[in-house]
Amino acid sequence: MSGKVYRWLIAAASVVLAVALGIFLGRSSSGHKGERGREGVEQLVLSPKAHLPSEDARWTFAPDVPLPIGHREQRREIVHWTIREAQSEIAPGVIYDDAWGFEGRVPGPLLRVRVGDLVEVHLRNALNSLRTHNIDFHFVMGPGGGASALSVAPGEEAVLEARATAPGFYMFHCATPDIPMHIANGMYGFVLVEPEEGLPAVGKELYVVQSEIYTTDDKPGHKSFDMVRADKADPQYVVFNGSVGALLKDQAPIAMQNETVRIYVGNAGPNLISSFHVIGQIFDKVYREGDLLSPPARSLQTTLIPAGGSAVVEFTPPVPGTFLLVDHAIFRLHHGAAGSINVQGQENAEVFEPKTPRNMVPMSEDAHLGHGSHEMVTPARAPFESGVHFAMSAPAPELKATNGVTIKMLPGSGIWKKGPMQTFGPKTVTIKAGQSVIFKNADIGMAHSVFGEKGEFASPMLAPGATYEKRFDQKGVVHFQCAPHPWMKGTIIVK
Ligand SMILES: [Cu+2]
């Protein structure tokens, strides 16, 4: 056989082999798709749009969750939302001037529909908005999740019809350039698409969204968006439901002992991944990443929630108490990442029994957050549980510095509450140029810091008992505050 013929035969054989392989792969991939595909989804038979009964969709603001739907026929669910650019109180006394929100709220609404429903969204942008906005719905199978179809200039309205083709707990957000900025400023919400048979009934459902806020300092008490910090993923605040303390104290949701609590947890980001944990609980079930089709994970302590994603967690508290929601990337506590749930019921010593009188329990490292950092332990144990430990004590006599005055962080400063509260004591001091101020952390079990609001100075984090001294040589007025607790403010007058 000549070399030429030989090469021809090889080429012909290759073609035959490739065709055969292609047929084989084609068959096996179509067979594969038929067996698995989008399991539980591909069987979905869509009722024609024209025949669907219409109704106003059910949606709520956090932390509330719309009532369950359960098994029913497919429907047309009608939503009317308006986007508003507004201000929002992101921490007590701190107003954020770039709060843009669906229905003027951060986080935006939780919409609840059933798989197979047709969602008819009417999106309006308020006339006094300064920017165009839109929505990218993660539950929508279509270009941009509907973003360009729903793009609305100030005063405009747009309408989109989109089918909920798969169950899950989905984020939606504005996707107008600069997209990260629009998300960082609060333009997000969630859609719960129930499976055909609904979800098992539980005692309490909650809607919680974690997010970061990147702020620059403007006028006193006012902050606006800081692109430099956002680009570096260096948030001033990490919060649940839009602001520091949105789920604390009298705003903490109430649940009942032995009744299952289900939390739909969204992570709007825009940068951070959440290590979501509830202190003093084990999750019975976690629908990881909002996957409502696969069997849920069981007995988890902490679950990861991607930025732009979600999880659905359930736990059944056997004893009463206050239970903290945290991101267990735990330094985010310093930035506001804490919420709580108050569980009511009877003590059950078979499950949990403190053997030492609580007021005398030291801040031990075997407490739930055993990271050896006392300020971490405190919020979990004392202030939220009883309120006793932080009963305001009379300020001790001033410590006299040799050449200056002392300002103390008073007990209870780190726990925000409505009404008058102790923070710095005294709040205002007058000194002579060249004198020092000694800041002493006199709080119990909680770290604080202090910095000049115009960047005049900044202390490190001060553990309880620690002091920080700063000399002031220039005449003038210096406003200062605590970094993790922005409601702690004071003034130094240098004469
Ligand atoms: Cu926007």
Boltz pocket constraint, residues with backbone or C-beta under 6 A from the ligand:
constraints:
  - pocket:
      binder: B
      contacts: [[A, 100], [A, 132], [A, 133], [A, 134], [A, 174], [A, 175], [A, 176], [A, 182], [A, 187]]
      max_distance: 6.0
